[in-house]
Amino acid sequence: MADLEERQEWHARLVGGLRAYRLISWMWIRSTMAYRASFAMTLFGNFAGTVLDFVAILLMFSRVDELGGYSLGEVAFLYGLSSAAFGLADLTLGSMDRLGQRVRDGTLDTLLVRPAPVLAQVAADRFALRRLGRITQGLLVLGYALTVVDIAWTPVKLLLMPVMVVSGAAIFGAVFVAGGAFQFVAQDASQVQNAFTYGGTTLLQYPPSVFAKDLVRGVTFVLPLAFVNWLPALYMLGLPYPLDLPQWVAFLPPLVATACCLLSGVAWRAGLRSYRSTGS
């Protein structure tokens, strides 16, 4: 009976958190769409800014035929998967990097007294629809890659495509939440968080063969960003795995994403319990 009541309470908190997130994000969307010309310009600016990342890759391939043994289409495949997954996480949880500012100035206290989960309120705060530009750009590059790369399609590979994007977004989302939890302690650690989120997606846009093995081990076994795109994408492309890993690791992203989300949830609760008001 106690377990049933606990599950019901957890389910109620989850539903309440999702509802609060939806209501707050919709409020910001309505506010954004009140100035549609401004929204269109910021959306285009976000799209154009991310395009420059891929232009840098195109400039590299204007001088070389391969990068770390990967063709332009194969690098574009990695780039598209990483950008689309990160874009989804950034759209839904990108506001987590503002938590440190709230802790410093004491405005987090206003969230604690509201009848909604703090995580939902922080994540939905200033929901930026302009971040759709990054997702759009990533999907366009991914579409280009699929037209130029020769993939031996099977039902398993077809199913793995959306699984990679969703699992990758969940892994990046867990990093956002864990970074937010760290800001309860550090208070001014948004740039540290960005090093693992924005820096992580930039890292994954390039082949693992161009990086030192110690770095590849770190993003595989410590902070498992390699499961966002490297490991499943290499299975899709039929390319050799880094670190002589077995082929079945390509199917682990959903499990890795679940574990990351659980651990980030534990870190978030620990950080929230350690919070002490500024008293201002």
Contacts in CASP RR format, 6 or more apart in sequence:
PFRMAT RR
TARGET T0000
AUTHOR 0000-0000-0000
METHOD contacts of the structure
MODEL  1
MADLEERQEWHARLVGGLRAYRLISWMWIRSTMAYRASFAMTLFGNFAGT
VLDFVAILLMFSRVDELGGYSLGEVAFLYGLSSAAFGLADLTLGSMDRLG
QRVRDGTLDTLLVRPAPVLAQVAADRFALRRLGRITQGLLVLGYALTVVD
IAWTPVKLLLMPVMVVSGAAIFGAVFVAGGAFQFVAQDASQVQNAFTYGG
TTLLQYPPSVFAKDLVRGVTFVLPLAFVNWLPALYMLGLPYPLDLPQWVA
FLPPLVATACCLLSGVAWRAGLRSYRSTGS
13 117 0 8 1.000
16 116 0 8 1.000
16 117 0 8 1.000
16 120 0 8 1.000
17 116 0 8 1.000
17 117 0 8 1.000
17 119 0 8 1.000
17 120 0 8 1.000
18 120 0 8 1.000
20 116 0 8 1.000
20 117 0 8 1.000
20 120 0 8 1.000
20 121 0 8 1.000
20 124 0 8 1.000
21 120 0 8 1.000
21 123 0 8 1.000
21 124 0 8 1.000
24 116 0 8 1.000
24 120 0 8 1.000
24 121 0 8 1.000
24 124 0 8 1.000
24 125 0 8 1.000
24 127 0 8 1.000
25 124 0 8 1.000
25 127 0 8 1.000
28 124 0 8 1.000
28 125 0 8 1.000
28 126 0 8 1.000
28 127 0 8 1.000
28 128 0 8 1.000
28 129 0 8 1.000
29 127 0 8 1.000
29 129 0 8 1.000
32 39 0 8 1.000
32 128 0 8 1.000
32 129 0 8 1.000
32 130 0 8 1.000
33 39 0 8 1.000
33 129 0 8 1.000
39 129 0 8 1.000
39 130 0 8 1.000
42 130 0 8 1.000
43 129 0 8 1.000
43 130 0 8 1.000
43 132 0 8 1.000
43 133 0 8 1.000
45 130 0 8 1.000
45 133 0 8 1.000
46 130 0 8 1.000
46 131 0 8 1.000
46 132 0 8 1.000
46 133 0 8 1.000
46 134 0 8 1.000
47 133 0 8 1.000
47 134 0 8 1.000
47 136 0 8 1.000
47 137 0 8 1.000
50 83 0 8 1.000
50 133 0 8 1.000
50 134 0 8 1.000
50 137 0 8 1.000
50 138 0 8 1.000
51 137 0 8 1.000
53 79 0 8 1.000
53 83 0 8 1.000
53 202 0 8 1.000
53 205 0 8 1.000
54 76 0 8 1.000
54 79 0 8 1.000
54 137 0 8 1.000
54 141 0 8 1.000
57 67 0 8 1.000
57 72 0 8 1.000
57 75 0 8 1.000
57 76 0 8 1.000
57 79 0 8 1.000
57 205 0 8 1.000
58 72 0 8 1.000
60 67 0 8 1.000
61 67 0 8 1.000
61 72 0 8 1.000
61 75 0 8 1.000
65 71 0 8 1.000
67 75 0 8 1.000
67 206 0 8 1.000
67 207 0 8 1.000
67 210 0 8 1.000
68 207 0 8 1.000
68 209 0 8 1.000
68 210 0 8 1.000
69 207 0 8 1.000
69 209 0 8 1.000
70 78 0 8 1.000
70 207 0 8 1.000
70 209 0 8 1.000
70 239 0 8 1.000
71 149 0 8 1.000
72 148 0 8 1.000
73 144 0 8 1.000
73 145 0 8 1.000
73 148 0 8 1.000
73 149 0 8 1.000
74 145 0 8 1.000
74 149 0 8 1.000
74 207 0 8 1.000
74 237 0 8 1.000
74 239 0 8 1.000
75 205 0 8 1.000
75 206 0 8 1.000
75 207 0 8 1.000
76 141 0 8 1.000
76 142 0 8 1.000
76 144 0 8 1.000
76 145 0 8 1.000
76 148 0 8 1.000
76 149 0 8 1.000
77 142 0 8 1.000
77 145 0 8 1.000
77 146 0 8 1.000
77 149 0 8 1.000
77 233 0 8 1.000
77 236 0 8 1.000
77 237 0 8 1.000
78 204 0 8 1.000
78 205 0 8 1.000
78 206 0 8 1.000
78 207 0 8 1.000
78 229 0 8 1.000
78 230 0 8 1.000
78 233 0 8 1.000
79 138 0 8 1.000
79 141 0 8 1.000
79 142 0 8 1.000
79 145 0 8 1.000
79 205 0 8 1.000
80 138 0 8 1.000
80 139 0 8 1.000
80 141 0 8 1.000
80 142 0 8 1.000
80 143 0 8 1.000
80 145 0 8 1.000
80 205 0 8 1.000
80 229 0 8 1.000
81 142 0 8 1.000
81 164 0 8 1.000
81 165 0 8 1.000
81 204 0 8 1.000
81 228 0 8 1.000
81 229 0 8 1.000
81 233 0 8 1.000
82 201 0 8 1.000
82 204 0 8 1.000
82 205 0 8 1.000
82 228 0 8 1.000
82 229 0 8 1.000
83 134 0 8 1.000
83 135 0 8 1.000
83 137 0 8 1.000
83 138 0 8 1.000
83 141 0 8 1.000
83 142 0 8 1.000
83 201 0 8 1.000
83 205 0 8 1.000
84 135 0 8 1.000
84 138 0 8 1.000
84 139 0 8 1.000
84 142 0 8 1.000
84 165 0 8 1.000
84 169 0 8 1.000
85 164 0 8 1.000
85 165 0 8 1.000
85 166 0 8 1.000
85 167 0 8 1.000
85 168 0 8 1.000
85 169 0 8 1.000
85 171 0 8 1.000
85 172 0 8 1.000
85 201 0 8 1.000
85 228 0 8 1.000
85 229 0 8 1.000
86 134 0 8 1.000
86 169 0 8 1.000
86 172 0 8 1.000
86 197 0 8 1.000
86 198 0 8 1.000
86 200 0 8 1.000
86 201 0 8 1.000
86 228 0 8 1.000
87 131 0 8 1.000
87 134 0 8 1.000
87 135 0 8 1.000
87 138 0 8 1.000
87 169 0 8 1.000
87 172 0 8 1.000
88 135 0 8 1.000
88 165 0 8 1.000
88 166 0 8 1.000
88 169 0 8 1.000
88 172 0 8 1.000
89 168 0 8 1.000
89 169 0 8 1.000
89 170 0 8 1.000
89 171 0 8 1.000
89 172 0 8 1.000
89 173 0 8 1.000
89 175 0 8 1.000
89 176 0 8 1.000
89 197 0 8 1.000
90 131 0 8 1.000
90 134 0 8 1.000
90 172 0 8 1.000
90 176 0 8 1.000
90 197 0 8 1.000
91 128 0 8 1.000
91 129 0 8 1.000
91 131 0 8 1.000
91 132 0 8 1.000
91 134 0 8 1.000
91 135 0 8 1.000
92 123 0 8 1.000
92 169 0 8 1.000
92 173 0 8 1.000
93 123 0 8 1.000
93 173 0 8 1.000
93 176 0 8 1.000
93 177 0 8 1.000
94 123 0 8 1.000
94 128 0 8 1.000
94 131 0 8 1.000
94 176 0 8 1.000
95 122 0 8 1.000
95 123 0 8 1.000
95 124 0 8 1.000
95 125 0 8 1.000
95 126 0 8 1.000
95 127 0 8 1.000
95 128 0 8 1.000
96 122 0 8 1.000
96 123 0 8 1.000
96 176 0 8 1.000
96 177 0 8 1.000
96 179 0 8 1.000
96 180 0 8 1.000
96 193 0 8 1.000
97 176 0 8 1.000
97 180 0 8 1.000
97 190 0 8 1.000
97 193 0 8 1.000
97 194 0 8 1.000
97 197 0 8 1.000
98 122 0 8 1.000
98 125 0 8 1.000
98 126 0 8 1.000
98 190 0 8 1.000
99 108 0 8 1.000
99 122 0 8 1.000
99 180 0 8 1.000
99 183 0 8 1.000
99 184 0 8 1.000
100 180 0 8 1.000
100 183 0 8 1.000
100 184 0 8 1.000
100 186 0 8 1.000
100 187 0 8 1.000
100 188 0 8 1.000
100 189 0 8 1.000
100 190 0 8 1.000
101 107 0 8 1.000
101 190 0 8 1.000
102 108 0 8 1.000
102 111 0 8 1.000
102 122 0 8 1.000
103 183 0 8 1.000
103 184 0 8 1.000
103 187 0 8 1.000
103 275 0 8 1.000
103 278 0 8 1.000
104 187 0 8 1.000
104 188 0 8 1.000
104 278 0 8 1.000
105 278 0 8 1.000
105 280 0 8 1.000
106 277 0 8 1.000
106 278 0 8 1.000
106 279 0 8 1.000
106 280 0 8 1.000
108 118 0 8 1.000
108 275 0 8 1.000
108 277 0 8 1.000
109 277 0 8 1.000
109 278 0 8 1.000
109 279 0 8 1.000
111 118 0 8 1.000
111 121 0 8 1.000
111 122 0 8 1.000
112 118 0 8 1.000
114 121 0 8 1.000
118 272 0 8 1.000
119 177 0 8 1.000
119 268 0 8 1.000
122 180 0 8 1.000
149 237 0 8 1.000
151 157 0 8 1.000
151 236 0 8 1.000
151 237 0 8 1.000
152 238 0 8 1.000
157 235 0 8 1.000
157 236 0 8 1.000
160 232 0 8 1.000
160 235 0 8 1.000
160 236 0 8 1.000
160 250 0 8 1.000
160 251 0 8 1.000
161 236 0 8 1.000
163 232 0 8 1.000
163 253 0 8 1.000
163 254 0 8 1.000
164 228 0 8 1.000
164 229 0 8 1.000
164 232 0 8 1.000
164 233 0 8 1.000
164 253 0 8 1.000
166 257 0 8 1.000
167 227 0 8 1.000
167 228 0 8 1.000
167 253 0 8 1.000
167 254 0 8 1.000
167 256 0 8 1.000
167 257 0 8 1.000
168 227 0 8 1.000
168 228 0 8 1.000
168 229 0 8 1.000
168 253 0 8 1.000
168 257 0 8 1.000
170 257 0 8 1.000
170 258 0 8 1.000
170 260 0 8 1.000
170 261 0 8 1.000
171 224 0 8 1.000
171 225 0 8 1.000
171 227 0 8 1.000
171 228 0 8 1.000
171 253 0 8 1.000
171 256 0 8 1.000
171 257 0 8 1.000
171 260 0 8 1.000
172 197 0 8 1.000
172 201 0 8 1.000
172 228 0 8 1.000
173 261 0 8 1.000
173 264 0 8 1.000
174 257 0 8 1.000
174 260 0 8 1.000
174 261 0 8 1.000
174 263 0 8 1.000
174 264 0 8 1.000
174 265 0 8 1.000
175 193 0 8 1.000
175 196 0 8 1.000
175 197 0 8 1.000
175 223 0 8 1.000
175 225 0 8 1.000
175 260 0 8 1.000
175 264 0 8 1.000
176 193 0 8 1.000
176 197 0 8 1.000
177 261 0 8 1.000
177 264 0 8 1.000
177 265 0 8 1.000
177 267 0 8 1.000
177 268 0 8 1.000
178 263 0 8 1.000
178 264 0 8 1.000
178 265 0 8 1.000
178 267 0 8 1.000
178 268 0 8 1.000
179 189 0 8 1.000
179 192 0 8 1.000
179 193 0 8 1.000
179 196 0 8 1.000
179 267 0 8 1.000
180 189 0 8 1.000
180 193 0 8 1.000
180 268 0 8 1.000
181 264 0 8 1.000
181 265 0 8 1.000
181 267 0 8 1.000
181 268 0 8 1.000
181 270 0 8 1.000
181 271 0 8 1.000
181 272 0 8 1.000
182 189 0 8 1.000
182 192 0 8 1.000
182 193 0 8 1.000
182 267 0 8 1.000
183 189 0 8 1.000
183 190 0 8 1.000
183 193 0 8 1.000
184 271 0 8 1.000
184 272 0 8 1.000
184 274 0 8 1.000
184 275 0 8 1.000
185 271 0 8 1.000
185 274 0 8 1.000
186 192 0 8 1.000
196 223 0 8 1.000
200 219 0 8 1.000
200 225 0 8 1.000
203 211 0 8 1.000
203 219 0 8 1.000
203 225 0 8 1.000
204 225 0 8 1.000
204 226 0 8 1.000
204 228 0 8 1.000
204 229 0 8 1.000
204 230 0 8 1.000
208 216 0 8 1.000
208 226 0 8 1.000
208 230 0 8 1.000
208 242 0 8 1.000
209 242 0 8 1.000
213 242 0 8 1.000
213 243 0 8 1.000
216 226 0 8 1.000
216 242 0 8 1.000
216 243 0 8 1.000
217 243 0 8 1.000
219 225 0 8 1.000
219 226 0 8 1.000
220 226 0 8 1.000
220 227 0 8 1.000
220 231 0 8 1.000
220 242 0 8 1.000
220 243 0 8 1.000
220 245 0 8 1.000
224 256 0 8 1.000
224 260 0 8 1.000
226 242 0 8 1.000
227 249 0 8 1.000
227 252 0 8 1.000
227 253 0 8 1.000
227 256 0 8 1.000
227 257 0 8 1.000
228 253 0 8 1.000
230 242 0 8 1.000
231 241 0 8 1.000
231 245 0 8 1.000
231 249 0 8 1.000
231 250 0 8 1.000
231 252 0 8 1.000
231 253 0 8 1.000
232 250 0 8 1.000
232 251 0 8 1.000
232 253 0 8 1.000
234 240 0 8 1.000
234 241 0 8 1.000
234 242 0 8 1.000
234 250 0 8 1.000
235 247 0 8 1.000
235 250 0 8 1.000
236 250 0 8 1.000
241 247 0 8 1.000
241 249 0 8 1.000
END
